[in-house]
């Protein structure tokens, strides 16, 4: 059974920083990619950043490019998202996804492609 432990969300003032953590267990393969996504109720999900475990391929979505850094710790099966200079429009539920279907040009997990699982997320609220 694949399990996610997502943490690090919370309430922060505009301009502040947060570091999100996603620890995944039970995936059954060491070759996978993990992505951070975010969603506001009623709106489409957005990709924030993705990183592949073995190769270290990375991808940054437009919304937080330049304000976020994704990193990994293979020993702990963890992926981290450092978010800086947060803005009220960054308020969303941030969740991670894992997939075995990726390439250097398509780093992020995609629904319906390969074996993928999705976490429930951690809420980030940025006050003005």
matplotlib code that plots the C-alpha trace (Angstrom):
import matplotlib.pyplot as plt

x = [0.0, 1.4, 1.3, 2.0, 3.0, 2.7, 3.6, 4.9, 1.8, 0.3, -0.5, 2.2, 2.3, 3.0, 6.7, 7.3, 8.6, 7.5, 9.1, 6.8, 7.8, 6.4, 7.5, 6.2, 6.4, 5.3, 5.6, 7.5, 10.1, 13.1, 12.5, 9.8, 9.1, 7.4, 5.6, 4.1, 0.8, -1.7, -5.4, -7.9, -11.5, -13.3, -10.2, -7.9, -4.9, -1.5, 1.8, 4.3, 7.5, 8.6, 11.8, 12.7, 14.3, 17.1, 18.2, 17.2, 15.3, 13.4, 10.6, 9.1, 5.6, 5.0, 3.1, 6.1, 9.1, 11.9, 10.3, 10.5, 13.1, 12.4, 14.9, 15.0, 16.5, 16.5, 17.5, 14.4, 12.1, 11.4, 10.8, 10.9, 9.5, 11.0, 8.7, 9.9, 8.3, 4.9, 1.9, -1.8, -2.5, -0.3, -3.0, -4.1, -4.0, -0.6, -0.3, 2.2, 1.9, 4.2, 4.5, 6.8, 6.0, 8.3, 11.2, 13.6, 11.0, 8.0, 9.1, 5.8, 3.3, 0.3, -3.1, -3.7, -0.1, 1.7, 1.3, 0.5, -0.8, -1.8, -1.6, -4.3, -2.2, -1.3, -3.0, -1.0, -2.6, -0.8, -2.2, -1.8]
y = [0.0, 3.4, 5.9, 9.6, 11.8, 15.4, 18.1, 21.6, 23.6, 26.3, 30.0, 32.4, 36.1, 37.4, 37.4, 34.5, 31.0, 27.5, 24.1, 21.3, 17.6, 14.6, 11.1, 8.2, 4.6, 1.3, 2.4, -0.8, 0.7, 3.0, 4.5, 7.2, 10.8, 13.0, 16.2, 18.9, 20.2, 22.7, 23.2, 25.8, 24.5, 25.1, 25.6, 23.3, 21.8, 23.4, 21.8, 23.5, 21.4, 17.9, 15.8, 12.3, 10.1, 8.4, 11.1, 14.2, 15.7, 18.7, 20.8, 24.0, 25.2, 28.8, 29.7, 29.5, 29.5, 31.4, 31.3, 27.6, 24.9, 21.2, 18.7, 15.1, 12.8, 9.3, 7.6, 8.9, 8.6, 12.3, 15.2, 18.8, 22.0, 25.2, 28.1, 31.7, 35.1, 33.6, 35.6, 35.5, 33.9, 30.9, 29.9, 26.4, 22.7, 21.4, 17.7, 15.4, 12.7, 9.8, 8.0, 5.6, 7.2, 10.1, 11.3, 14.2, 16.2, 15.1, 15.0, 15.3, 12.6, 12.8, 11.3, 8.2, 7.7, 4.8, 3.8, 6.9, 7.8, 11.0, 12.3, 14.3, 17.4, 20.0, 23.4, 26.5, 29.9, 33.1, 36.2, 39.7]
z = [0.0, -1.0, 1.8, 1.8, 4.7, 3.7, 6.1, 6.5, 5.6, 7.7, 8.0, 7.0, 6.2, 2.7, 2.1, 4.4, 3.6, 4.2, 3.6, 2.6, 3.0, 1.2, 2.4, 0.3, 1.3, -0.3, -4.0, -4.9, -7.3, -6.9, -10.3, -9.9, -10.0, -7.4, -8.0, -5.8, -7.0, -5.6, -5.9, -4.8, -4.5, -7.8, -9.8, -11.8, -10.1, -10.9, -11.0, -8.7, -9.1, -9.8, -9.3, -10.4, -7.7, -9.8, -12.3, -10.4, -13.4, -12.2, -13.6, -12.2, -13.0, -13.9, -10.8, -8.3, -10.7, -9.1, -5.7, -5.0, -4.8, -5.0, -3.5, -2.4, 0.1, -1.4, 1.8, 3.5, 0.4, 0.9, -1.4, -0.1, -1.5, -0.2, -0.9, -0.5, -0.9, -0.5, -1.8, -0.8, -4.2, -3.2, -0.8, -1.7, -0.7, -1.7, -2.4, -3.9, -6.5, -7.5, -10.8, -12.6, -15.9, -16.7, -18.9, -18.9, -20.9, -18.9, -15.4, -13.5, -12.6, -14.9, -14.2, -16.2, -17.2, -15.7, -12.1, -10.1, -6.6, -5.1, -1.5, 0.3, 0.8, 3.3, 3.5, 2.9, 3.8, 3.1, 4.7, 3.3]

ax = plt.figure().add_subplot(projection="3d")
ax.plot(x, y, z, "-o")
ax.set_aspect("equal")
plt.show()
